[in-house]
Amino acid sequence: MRRLLPLFALLLLAACTTAPPPDDPAPRAPRWQPRPGLAWQWQLSGRLDPTVDVPVYDIDGFDHSAVTVADLHRRGRKVICYVSTGAWEDFRPDAAKFPASLLGKGNGWPGERWLDIRRTDLLAPLMAARLDMCRAKGFDAVEPDNMDGYRNATGFPLAAADQLRYNRLIARLAHDRGLAVGLKNDLDQIPLLLPDFDFAVNEQCAEYEECELLAPFVRAGKAVFHAEYELAPAAFCPRARELGLSSMRKRYELGVWRQAC
């Protein structure tokens, strides 16, 4: 019997150590993987119209509640949480939490300034809190905006390597919360960032003759949600369809109005 006691003790210990701790969160559903060709609505201003007959909505994460997200889900929509991750916005409820040392030049929009994305020690917890908000409200994915500061006059000497590091941080934070994540613009870094992102969001690739740069996402089976502002649909839709982009025309205020391809 004594020879059986160590074996019994080992089995008991294994049973205890492999059981999940009582405070472990419940298993999450598989992360959403949007496929090429999905139609979408992008509305960041005005009263939300939930009746547009498309399978994907992209809406402001701060401005909308869990009730709104749940309503869109009941209507059969997947819902993307828009948050700015590369620029500070003075009108957000967490604006005071950003140290002044992080704030750079204006990015062309009222009340917004570029962030020093090199300071991941300060930005990681701030962005994690924003993504926690998206998850708590029930969003399926996140659209992190202003993800190409290194190509702009931010007031900081940002390099391509800084942007890669920061963008991958944001993708990892989103994935850790079960959220799909889209690469916003940042076309030059698509070859390096494609494995880290589940879809892309692009503005005006047709106007600037850059849409072919988004083809790797489509070839990988990942959606490209694309909007033009200045071009008529006839000028960009045929090529967008050939490339497999989810394209439409919007106005700059990103209200309800849209013209789909």
Buried (B, 14 or more C-beta within 10 A) or exposed (E): EEEEEEEEEEEEEEEEEEEEEEEEEEEEEEBBEBEBEBBBBBBBEEEBEBEBEBBBBBBBBBEBEEEBBEBBBEBEBBBBBBBBBBBBBEEBEEEEEBEEEBBBEBBEEEEBBBBBBBBBEBBBEBBBEBBEBBBEBBBBBBBBBBBBBBBBEBBBEBEEEBBBEBBBBBBEBBBEBBBBBBBBBBBBBBEBBBEBBBBBBBBBBBBEEBBEBBBBBBEEEBBBBBBBEEEEBEEBBEBBEEBBBBBBBBEEEBBBEBEBB
